[in-house]
Amino acid sequence: MKYAADRPFADPDKAARKLIEIANSAEAYMDGRIPIEAINGPFPSEYGAGLALAVANGWLWPHESGVYVKFTQAGAELFA
């Protein structure tokens, strides 16, 4: 018997890749800045783990304020 629903993004790698996908589809402004709420809103509860792994992998660069992120060269190459 199954009591809990499946969590498709429980794996941090899958969460990070989905987060990068969402960030790629978000409209960037001023020097390629992507507002954090543009990727936080449509993402499930595993957002924190996905963002941490995307930063650790060097795909995203978070601003110190936490307001926006930017793609790094490595992150941009994922969609080239």
Backbone as CSV, one residue per row, in Angstrom:
resi,resn,N_x,N_y,N_z,CA_x,CA_y,CA_z,C_x,C_y,C_z
1,MET,0.847,-1.166,0.000,0.000,0.000,0.000,0.894,1.231,0.000
2,LYS,0.515,2.212,-0.766,1.305,3.420,-0.909,0.560,4.577,-0.262
3,TYR,1.210,5.264,0.656,0.566,6.356,1.371,0.985,7.732,0.885
4,ALA,2.175,7.853,0.379,2.676,9.158,-0.049,2.721,9.218,-1.565
5,ALA,2.531,10.410,-2.085,2.612,10.609,-3.526,4.084,10.615,-3.937
6,ASP,4.333,10.191,-5.172,5.695,10.224,-5.693,6.169,11.671,-5.801
7,ARG,7.446,11.865,-5.539,8.046,13.187,-5.652,9.061,13.109,-6.788
8,PRO,8.677,13.559,-7.982,9.548,13.386,-9.139,10.874,14.141,-9.037
9,PHE,10.946,15.164,-8.206,12.176,15.943,-8.104,12.894,15.726,-6.779
10,ALA,12.650,14.595,-6.143,13.343,14.274,-4.900,14.838,14.048,-5.152
11,ASP,15.187,13.623,-6.356,16.589,13.483,-6.737,17.134,14.881,-7.051
12,PRO,18.149,15.347,-6.328,18.665,16.704,-6.546,19.126,16.968,-7.975
13,ASP,19.670,15.951,-8.653,20.108,16.154,-10.031,18.929,16.452,-10.945
14,LYS,17.834,15.710,-10.788,16.636,15.964,-11.588,16.060,17.338,-11.256
15,ALA,16.081,17.698,-9.987,15.571,19.011,-9.570,16.410,20.128,-10.173
16,ALA,17.730,19.975,-10.163,18.612,21.007,-10.717,18.392,21.163,-12.213
17,ARG,18.250,20.050,-12.909,18.030,20.124,-14.358,16.677,20.756,-14.701
18,LYS,15.655,20.456,-13.917,14.352,21.073,-14.139,14.415,22.572,-13.850
19,LEU,15.142,22.939,-12.798,15.291,24.344,-12.454,16.003,25.102,-13.578
20,ILE,17.031,24.502,-14.147,17.749,25.115,-15.268,16.822,25.262,-16.470
21,GLU,15.994,24.263,-16.705,15.019,24.314,-17.794,14.053,25.483,-17.610
22,ILE,13.546,25.647,-16.407,12.622,26.741,-16.102,13.332,28.081,-16.239
23,ALA,14.561,28.171,-15.741,15.328,29.411,-15.850,15.591,29.768,-17.303
24,ASN,15.821,28.771,-18.127,16.057,29.019,-19.549,14.808,29.572,-20.239
25,SER,13.645,29.161,-19.787,12.408,29.635,-20.405,11.945,30.979,-19.841
26,ALA,12.513,31.401,-18.709,12.142,32.684,-18.096,12.780,33.824,-18.881
27,GLU,12.099,34.953,-18.903,12.623,36.115,-19.604,13.631,36.842,-18.712
28,ALA,14.838,36.966,-19.212,15.898,37.646,-18.470,15.826,39.149,-18.735
29,TYR,16.352,39.915,-17.810,16.413,41.364,-17.965,17.773,41.841,-17.490
30,MET,18.142,43.053,-17.819,19.384,43.696,-17.375,20.548,42.728,-17.208
31,ASP,21.356,42.573,-18.203,22.550,41.728,-18.150,22.239,40.248,-17.944
32,GLY,21.121,39.768,-18.380,20.796,38.357,-18.260,20.312,37.923,-16.887
33,ARG,19.867,38.871,-16.078,19.366,38.531,-14.744,18.020,37.834,-14.842
34,ILE,17.874,36.765,-14.103,16.606,36.023,-14.058,16.071,36.156,-12.638
35,PRO,14.912,36.809,-12.476,14.367,36.977,-11.125,14.108,35.621,-10.475
36,ILE,14.455,35.510,-9.228,14.323,34.250,-8.505,12.867,33.785,-8.469
37,GLU,11.924,34.727,-8.409,10.516,34.317,-8.366,10.048,33.722,-9.699
38,ALA,10.771,33.996,-10.792,10.417,33.408,-12.087,10.704,31.912,-12.110
39,ILE,11.671,31.463,-11.309,11.965,30.028,-11.266,11.445,29.379,-9.988
40,ASN,11.242,30.150,-8.953,10.739,29.611,-7.694,9.244,29.291,-7.777
41,GLY,8.483,30.152,-8.432,7.032,29.986,-8.503,6.580,28.674,-9.123
42,PRO,7.048,28.348,-10.348,6.565,27.123,-10.989,7.259,25.854,-10.534
43,PHE,8.164,25.949,-9.575,8.938,24.784,-9.166,8.357,24.177,-7.905
44,PRO,8.425,22.848,-7.794,7.891,22.171,-6.607,8.749,22.407,-5.362
45,SER,8.447,21.723,-4.307,9.072,21.953,-3.009,10.559,21.659,-2.968
46,GLU,11.097,20.944,-3.923,12.515,20.614,-3.929,13.357,21.721,-4.552
47,TYR,12.827,22.925,-4.606,13.499,24.068,-5.218,14.868,24.325,-4.606
48,GLY,14.966,24.315,-3.298,16.219,24.626,-2.605,17.344,23.675,-2.974
49,ALA,17.070,22.396,-2.987,18.085,21.401,-3.338,18.498,21.543,-4.797
50,GLY,17.533,21.824,-5.654,17.840,21.998,-7.079,18.700,23.222,-7.325
51,LEU,18.382,24.321,-6.659,19.166,25.548,-6.811,20.580,25.346,-6.268
52,ALA,20.698,24.716,-5.129,22.020,24.483,-4.536,22.892,23.633,-5.461
53,LEU,22.316,22.611,-6.069,23.088,21.755,-6.963,23.428,22.477,-8.266
54,ALA,22.509,23.279,-8.788,22.784,24.046,-10.010,23.930,25.027,-9.777
55,VAL,23.979,25.621,-8.601,25.079,26.526,-8.254,26.366,25.725,-8.057
56,ALA,26.279,24.594,-7.370,27.455,23.752,-7.133,28.033,23.204,-8.439
57,ASN,27.172,22.905,-9.395,27.618,22.409,-10.696,28.160,23.531,-11.573
58,GLY,27.979,24.777,-11.139,28.471,25.910,-11.913,27.551,26.315,-13.043
59,TRP,26.288,25.951,-12.973,25.332,26.302,-14.030,24.701,27.667,-13.803
60,LEU,24.493,28.024,-12.548,23.894,29.315,-12.201,24.786,30.054,-11.219
61,TRP,24.723,31.370,-11.289,25.413,32.222,-10.335,24.340,33.011,-9.596
62,PRO,24.212,32.834,-8.278,23.209,33.580,-7.517,23.781,34.907,-7.019
63,HIS,22.986,35.949,-7.085,23.402,37.235,-6.517,23.366,37.128,-4.999
64,GLU,24.230,37.881,-4.331,24.325,37.816,-2.872,23.002,38.134,-2.183
65,SER,22.192,38.985,-2.807,20.917,39.370,-2.201,19.867,38.274,-2.313
66,GLY,20.082,37.318,-3.222,19.102,36.256,-3.427,17.939,36.671,-4.305
67,VAL,18.040,37.823,-4.940,16.940,38.346,-5.751,16.947,37.790,-7.167
68,TYR,18.126,37.492,-7.689,18.205,36.976,-9.048,19.378,36.022,-9.204
69,VAL,19.343,35.287,-10.310,20.441,34.408,-10.695,20.811,34.723,-12.133
70,LYS,21.985,34.293,-12.526,22.432,34.426,-13.912,22.993,33.085,-14.355
71,PHE,22.865,32.812,-15.655,23.500,31.628,-16.214,24.999,31.859,-16.282
72,THR,25.768,30.849,-15.956,27.210,30.870,-16.190,27.441,30.343,-17.593
73,GLN,28.679,30.367,-18.047,28.986,29.823,-19.363,28.636,28.346,-19.436
74,ALA,28.927,27.616,-18.369,28.617,26.181,-18.334,27.115,25.944,-18.400
75,GLY,26.347,26.774,-17.723,24.891,26.646,-17.735,24.320,26.986,-19.103
76,ALA,24.865,28.004,-19.746,24.391,28.391,-21.066,24.703,27.309,-22.103
77,GLU,25.831,26.628,-21.928,26.213,25.579,-22.860,25.278,24.374,-22.808
78,LEU,24.542,24.214,-21.718,23.579,23.108,-21.647,22.478,23.239,-22.692
79,PHE,22.229,24.468,-23.152,21.140,24.708,-24.104,21.662,25.132,-25.480
80,ALA,22.963,25.070,-25.684,23.541,25.489,-26.967,23.415,24.392,-28.003
